[in-house]
């Protein structure tokens, strides 16, 4: 599509075409076992299909080429002389220049900016430009031509060609915050093209604050196998989910003030191949998440049993962190009993001063008087400096069983 065509008649004509590589016909094989109702009907239909490969009918690629489904992204620029006389190009000027304008930058794409001394009548100058598209949205190809006629007149014109670049993958991310400092990232990747993709690599490059562990594989017979099985290709409009666990590095986890607010998690790096082995790559921008707010004081559980005996003491370990980066706290611990959970120990005891971004571990003892799934509640922390009390309920849940049930299990 041309925008702003030149008003003055020129002796040179500029054409811009887009090239596309040949592609093989693809199909989705439909088959079944011989004991099923269709029997060998589906397999026979695939064998009779002229587009399939003999002996490999269940493969997705056929032997036939298909017509281009799009216009391609490789520009082919042709400069054609319309004059009946020789038009001499000024050797101090470029014969043509091509720039690509995106929403964020302008790139020079000309493969050769060297001037041509002479262009004979009805002759052409061809140029093929290769460029790796890294942005989506509107792109404008700006082609400029300058030349000098035999009469010494310097001529110049430009043409603009606008086209849209669509994204091949749709990537959605979700964050899940655990009770600890761990962060779970779920990435949903959808193939929104019209052809299948071979997913070569999907990895998360963490920021300097985190270590990452991929949760997309399982151990089977001593071997590490992906949860997606042996088929690593993604059909059109299909979606695949990837899961990652991020843990703050020790030097950052010990400084509670650093992991507050908005933090940079990292970026996803996705590499795939198309039918004929053409490689594509998509790298997301830096993913950010809002760290959960814990207020001035954070209370977390370091250890707690899953199952406890009715009316028998059990122990838990709590970690108290001063999330303030400037103020020291003087804390007092109070324990309030509930109908089912009873604290064992002295309530109202002094915990001492807790400096900014510091933590202390506290071992506590409880017992339950009611069976079933019970909630651990009733802890109160009071800062004597500001006379401020922090309440912690529903800290965790434990399963309370009778001694006879415990023995039988």
C-alpha positions as CSV (number, residue, x, y, z in Angstrom):
1,X,0.0,0.0,0.0
2,X,1.5,3.3,-1.1
3,X,1.1,6.5,1.0
4,X,1.8,10.0,-0.3
5,X,2.7,9.1,-4.0
6,X,5.1,11.6,-5.7
7,X,3.4,14.4,-7.5
8,X,6.2,15.0,-9.9
9,X,6.7,12.5,-12.8
10,X,10.1,10.8,-12.4
11,X,12.3,8.9,-14.8
12,X,12.7,6.1,-12.3
13,X,10.1,3.7,-10.9
14,X,10.4,2.1,-7.5
15,X,8.7,-1.1,-6.7
16,X,8.7,-2.9,-3.4
17,X,7.6,-6.5,-3.2
18,X,7.7,-9.0,-0.4
19,X,9.2,-12.5,-0.7
20,X,8.1,-15.7,1.1
21,X,9.8,-19.0,1.4
22,X,8.1,-22.2,0.1
23,X,6.2,-24.3,2.6
24,X,5.1,-27.9,2.6
25,X,1.5,-29.0,3.0
26,X,0.7,-29.9,6.6
27,X,-2.2,-32.0,7.8
28,X,-3.4,-33.3,11.1
29,X,-3.5,-37.1,11.0
30,X,-6.6,-38.9,12.3
31,X,-6.0,-42.5,13.1
32,X,-7.3,-45.2,15.5
33,X,-6.5,-48.8,16.5
34,X,-7.8,-51.8,14.5
35,X,-10.0,-52.9,17.4
36,X,-11.9,-49.6,17.3
37,X,-15.2,-49.3,15.3
38,X,-13.7,-47.6,12.2
39,X,-11.1,-50.4,12.0
40,X,-8.5,-49.6,9.2
41,X,-10.7,-47.0,7.5
42,X,-8.8,-43.9,8.8
43,X,-5.4,-45.4,7.9
44,X,-6.6,-46.4,4.5
45,X,-7.9,-42.9,3.8
46,X,-4.5,-41.4,4.8
47,X,-2.7,-43.9,2.5
48,X,-5.0,-42.9,-0.4
49,X,-4.4,-39.2,0.3
50,X,-2.1,-37.8,-2.4
51,X,-0.7,-35.2,-0.1
52,X,0.8,-37.7,2.4
53,X,4.2,-39.4,2.3
54,X,4.1,-43.1,1.4
55,X,5.0,-45.2,4.4
56,X,4.9,-42.2,6.7
57,X,1.2,-41.2,6.5
58,X,1.0,-40.2,10.2
59,X,3.7,-37.5,9.7
60,X,2.3,-34.0,9.6
61,X,4.4,-32.9,6.6
62,X,3.4,-33.9,3.1
63,X,5.2,-33.9,-0.3
64,X,3.3,-31.0,-1.8
65,X,4.0,-27.3,-1.7
66,X,1.3,-24.9,-0.7
67,X,0.7,-21.4,-1.9
68,X,1.8,-18.6,0.4
69,X,-0.6,-17.8,3.2
70,X,0.9,-14.4,3.8
71,X,2.9,-11.7,2.0
72,X,6.2,-12.6,3.6
73,X,8.5,-10.3,5.5
74,X,11.6,-10.1,3.2
75,X,11.4,-6.9,1.1
76,X,12.5,-7.1,-2.6
77,X,13.2,-3.6,-3.9
78,X,13.4,-2.9,-7.6
79,X,14.5,0.4,-9.2
80,X,13.5,0.5,-12.9
81,X,14.4,3.1,-15.5
82,X,11.5,4.5,-17.5
83,X,13.5,6.8,-19.7
84,X,14.4,6.1,-23.3
85,X,17.8,7.7,-22.7
86,X,20.6,6.9,-20.3
87,X,20.1,8.5,-16.9
88,X,23.3,9.1,-15.1
89,X,23.1,8.7,-11.3
90,X,25.2,11.2,-9.3
91,X,28.1,9.2,-7.9
92,X,28.0,11.3,-4.8
93,X,24.5,10.3,-4.1
94,X,23.1,6.9,-3.1
95,X,21.0,5.2,-5.8
96,X,18.5,4.1,-3.1
97,X,18.0,4.0,0.6
98,X,15.6,2.0,2.7
99,X,14.7,2.6,6.4
100,X,12.3,0.8,8.6
101,X,10.3,2.9,11.0
102,X,8.7,1.2,14.0
103,X,7.0,2.6,17.1
104,X,10.3,2.8,19.0
105,X,13.1,3.2,16.5
106,X,14.3,3.8,12.9
107,X,16.7,1.3,11.3
108,X,18.6,1.6,8.1
109,X,18.0,-1.6,6.0
110,X,19.8,-0.9,2.7
111,X,22.0,-3.8,1.8
112,X,24.1,-1.5,-0.4
113,X,24.2,2.3,-0.4
114,X,26.8,2.5,-3.1
115,X,26.0,4.8,-6.0
116,X,25.6,3.5,-9.5
117,X,27.3,5.5,-12.2
118,X,24.9,4.7,-15.0
119,X,21.4,3.1,-15.4
120,X,20.6,2.2,-19.0
121,X,17.0,2.6,-20.4
122,X,14.6,-0.1,-19.4
123,X,17.0,-1.7,-16.9
124,X,16.6,-2.5,-13.3
125,X,18.5,-2.5,-10.1
126,X,17.4,-5.1,-7.6
127,X,18.1,-5.4,-3.9
128,X,16.9,-8.0,-1.4
129,X,16.8,-6.9,2.2
130,X,16.9,-9.3,5.2
131,X,15.8,-8.1,8.6
132,X,14.9,-10.0,11.8
133,X,11.6,-8.5,13.0
134,X,11.8,-8.0,16.8
135,X,8.7,-5.8,17.4
136,X,5.0,-6.2,16.8
137,X,2.6,-3.5,15.5
138,X,2.8,-1.1,12.6
139,X,6.0,-0.9,10.5
140,X,6.7,1.6,7.8
141,X,9.3,0.9,5.1
142,X,10.7,4.2,3.9
143,X,12.4,4.0,0.4
144,X,14.3,7.1,-0.8
145,X,15.8,7.5,-4.3
146,X,18.0,10.3,-5.6
147,X,19.4,10.6,-9.1
148,X,20.7,13.1,-11.7
149,X,19.3,13.4,-15.2
150,X,21.3,14.0,-18.3
151,X,20.4,17.6,-18.1
152,X,22.1,17.9,-14.7
153,X,18.8,18.2,-12.8
154,X,18.9,16.5,-9.4
155,X,15.8,14.5,-8.6
156,X,14.6,13.0,-5.4
157,X,11.5,11.1,-4.2
158,X,10.4,8.9,-1.4
159,X,7.8,6.2,-1.0
160,X,6.2,4.7,2.1
161,X,5.0,1.2,2.5
162,X,3.0,0.3,5.7
163,X,2.5,-3.2,7.0
164,X,1.5,-4.9,10.2
165,X,3.6,-7.4,12.2
166,X,1.5,-9.8,14.2
167,X,2.9,-11.8,17.1
168,X,3.2,-15.6,16.6
169,X,2.7,-16.5,20.3
170,X,0.4,-15.2,23.0
171,X,2.2,-15.3,26.4
172,X,0.3,-14.8,29.6
173,X,1.9,-14.9,33.1
174,X,0.6,-15.4,36.6
175,X,2.3,-15.1,39.9
176,X,1.6,-17.1,43.1
177,X,3.2,-16.1,46.4
178,X,3.9,-18.9,48.9
179,X,4.0,-18.6,52.6
180,X,7.7,-18.5,52.4
181,X,9.7,-16.1,50.1
182,X,9.2,-18.4,47.2
183,X,7.4,-17.1,44.1
184,X,5.8,-19.4,41.5
185,X,5.5,-18.2,38.0
186,X,3.0,-19.8,35.6
187,X,3.5,-19.0,31.9
188,X,0.8,-19.9,29.4
189,X,2.1,-20.0,25.8
190,X,-0.4,-20.2,22.9
191,X,0.4,-20.8,19.3
192,X,-1.8,-18.2,17.4
193,X,-0.3,-19.0,13.9
194,X,-1.9,-21.3,11.3
195,X,0.9,-23.9,11.4
196,X,2.4,-26.1,14.2
197,X,5.5,-25.2,16.0
198,X,8.3,-27.3,17.4
199,X,9.0,-25.9,20.9
200,X,12.8,-26.0,21.1
201,X,13.3,-24.1,24.4
202,X,11.3,-22.3,26.9
203,X,13.3,-21.0,29.8
204,X,13.2,-18.3,32.4
205,X,16.2,-16.0,32.8
206,X,15.9,-14.8,36.4
207,X,17.1,-11.4,37.7
208,X,20.0,-11.0,40.0
209,X,17.8,-11.3,43.0
210,X,16.4,-14.8,42.4
211,X,17.4,-18.3,41.7
212,X,15.0,-20.3,39.5
213,X,14.0,-24.0,39.4
214,X,12.0,-25.4,36.4
215,X,9.0,-27.6,37.4
216,X,8.3,-28.9,33.9
217,X,9.8,-32.4,34.2
218,X,9.4,-35.6,36.1
219,X,11.7,-38.5,36.9
220,X,10.7,-41.8,35.2
221,X,12.9,-44.8,35.6
222,X,15.8,-42.7,36.5
223,X,15.4,-40.4,33.5
224,X,14.2,-36.8,33.4
225,X,11.2,-36.5,31.1
226,X,9.2,-33.4,30.4
227,X,5.6,-33.3,31.6
228,X,4.5,-32.7,28.0
229,X,5.7,-36.1,26.8
230,X,7.7,-36.9,23.7
231,X,5.6,-34.6,21.5
232,X,7.2,-31.2,21.8
233,X,5.2,-29.5,19.0
234,X,2.4,-27.1,19.6
235,X,-0.6,-27.2,17.3
236,X,-2.3,-24.0,16.1
237,X,-4.3,-22.3,18.8
238,X,-3.1,-24.8,21.4
239,X,-1.8,-23.6,24.8
240,X,0.9,-25.0,27.0
241,X,1.6,-24.1,30.6
242,X,5.1,-23.8,32.1
243,X,5.8,-23.5,35.8
244,X,8.8,-22.0,37.6
245,X,9.8,-21.6,41.2
246,X,11.9,-18.6,42.2
247,X,13.7,-18.2,45.5
248,X,15.4,-15.0,46.7
249,X,19.1,-15.3,46.9
250,X,20.5,-15.4,50.5
251,X,22.0,-11.9,50.4
252,X,18.6,-10.5,49.3
253,X,16.4,-12.7,51.5
254,X,18.2,-11.5,54.6
255,X,17.4,-7.9,53.8
256,X,13.6,-7.7,54.0
257,X,13.5,-4.1,52.9
258,X,14.9,-5.0,49.4
259,X,12.2,-7.5,48.5
260,X,9.3,-5.2,49.3
261,X,7.2,-3.4,46.6
262,X,7.7,-4.1,42.9
263,X,10.5,-6.5,42.1
264,X,11.9,-7.7,38.7
265,X,11.5,-11.4,38.4
266,X,13.3,-12.0,35.0
267,X,12.3,-12.6,31.4
268,X,11.1,-15.6,29.3
269,X,13.2,-16.8,26.4
270,X,11.2,-18.9,23.9
271,X,12.7,-20.6,20.8
272,X,10.7,-22.6,18.3
273,X,11.0,-24.0,14.8
274,X,8.4,-24.1,12.0
275,X,7.8,-26.8,9.4
276,X,11.0,-26.4,7.4
277,X,13.2,-25.9,10.4
278,X,13.0,-22.1,10.3
279,X,13.9,-20.8,13.8
280,X,11.9,-18.2,15.6
281,X,12.6,-16.5,18.9
282,X,10.6,-14.4,21.3
283,X,12.0,-12.8,24.4
284,X,9.6,-11.0,26.7
285,X,10.4,-7.8,28.6
286,X,11.3,-8.0,32.2
287,X,8.5,-9.5,34.2
288,X,7.6,-7.7,37.4
289,X,5.4,-8.6,40.4
290,X,4.2,-6.8,43.4
291,X,5.6,-8.4,46.5
292,X,2.9,-9.0,49.2
293,X,2.8,-6.4,51.9
294,X,3.5,-7.7,55.4
295,X,3.3,-4.3,57.2
296,X,6.0,-3.5,59.8
297,X,6.3,-7.0,61.3
298,X,6.1,-10.3,59.4
299,X,5.3,-13.6,61.1
300,X,6.0,-16.8,59.1
301,X,6.1,-20.4,60.0
302,X,9.4,-22.3,59.7
303,X,8.2,-25.7,61.0
304,X,4.9,-27.2,61.9
305,X,3.6,-30.9,61.9
306,X,0.9,-32.0,59.5
307,X,-0.8,-34.3,62.0
308,X,-0.9,-34.0,65.8
309,X,-2.4,-36.1,68.6
310,X,-5.5,-35.0,70.5
311,X,-4.6,-33.3,73.8
312,X,-0.9,-33.9,73.4
313,X,1.5,-31.0,73.1
314,X,3.1,-30.3,69.7
315,X,5.8,-27.7,68.7
316,X,6.0,-25.1,66.0
317,X,8.7,-22.7,65.0
318,X,7.9,-19.1,64.0
319,X,10.1,-16.5,62.4
320,X,9.5,-12.8,63.2
321,X,10.9,-10.2,60.8
322,X,11.2,-6.5,61.3
323,X,10.3,-5.3,57.8
324,X,11.1,-1.7,58.6
325,X,14.3,-0.4,57.1
326,X,14.8,2.4,59.7
327,X,13.1,1.7,63.0
328,X,14.1,-0.7,65.8
329,X,11.2,-2.5,67.6
330,X,10.8,-3.7,71.2
331,X,8.3,-6.6,70.9
332,X,6.1,-8.3,73.5
333,X,4.5,-11.7,72.7
334,X,1.0,-12.5,73.8
335,X,-0.8,-15.8,73.2
336,X,-4.6,-16.0,73.2
337,X,-6.3,-19.4,73.4
338,X,-9.2,-20.3,71.2
339,X,-11.9,-22.9,71.6
340,X,-9.8,-25.7,70.1
341,X,-6.2,-24.5,70.2
342,X,-4.4,-23.8,73.5
343,X,-1.0,-22.2,73.9
344,X,1.5,-23.6,76.4
345,X,3.8,-21.1,77.9
346,X,3.9,-17.6,79.4
347,X,1.9,-14.9,77.6
348,X,3.2,-11.4,77.6
349,X,6.9,-12.2,77.6
350,X,9.5,-9.8,76.3
351,X,11.2,-10.7,73.0
352,X,13.7,-7.9,73.2
353,X,14.7,-5.4,70.6
354,X,14.5,-6.3,66.9
355,X,16.7,-4.2,64.6
356,X,15.6,-3.1,61.1
357,X,15.5,-5.9,58.5
358,X,16.4,-8.4,61.2
359,X,14.7,-11.7,62.2
360,X,14.4,-14.0,65.2
361,X,13.1,-17.6,65.4
362,X,10.8,-18.6,68.2
363,X,9.8,-22.1,69.3
364,X,6.2,-22.4,70.7
365,X,4.2,-25.2,72.2
366,X,0.5,-25.9,71.7
367,X,-2.2,-28.6,72.2
368,X,-5.6,-29.1,70.7
369,X,-8.7,-30.2,72.5
370,X,-10.8,-30.8,69.4
371,X,-10.3,-33.3,66.6
372,X,-10.3,-32.4,62.9
373,X,-8.7,-29.7,60.9
374,X,-7.9,-26.9,63.3
375,X,-6.6,-23.4,62.7
376,X,-3.6,-22.0,64.6
377,X,-4.6,-18.6,65.8
378,X,-4.2,-16.1,68.6
379,X,-0.7,-14.6,68.4
380,X,-0.3,-10.9,69.3
381,X,2.9,-8.8,68.9
382,X,3.1,-5.4,70.6
383,X,5.7,-2.8,69.8
384,X,6.2,-1.0,73.1
385,X,7.9,2.0,71.4
386,X,4.8,2.9,69.3
387,X,2.2,1.1,71.5
388,X,1.1,-0.7,68.3
389,X,-0.3,-4.3,68.4
390,X,-0.1,-6.7,65.4
391,X,-2.6,-9.6,65.4
392,X,-2.0,-12.9,63.6
393,X,-4.9,-15.4,63.1
394,X,-5.2,-18.3,60.8
395,X,-1.5,-18.7,60.7
396,X,-1.7,-22.4,59.7
397,X,-3.8,-25.5,59.9
398,X,-3.1,-28.9,61.5
399,X,-5.0,-32.2,61.4
400,X,-5.8,-33.3,65.0
401,X,-6.5,-37.1,65.4
402,X,-7.1,-39.3,68.4
403,X,-4.3,-41.6,69.6
404,X,-6.1,-44.7,68.4
405,X,-6.4,-43.3,64.9
406,X,-2.7,-42.5,65.0
407,X,-1.7,-46.0,66.0
408,X,-3.9,-47.6,63.3
409,X,-2.5,-45.3,60.6
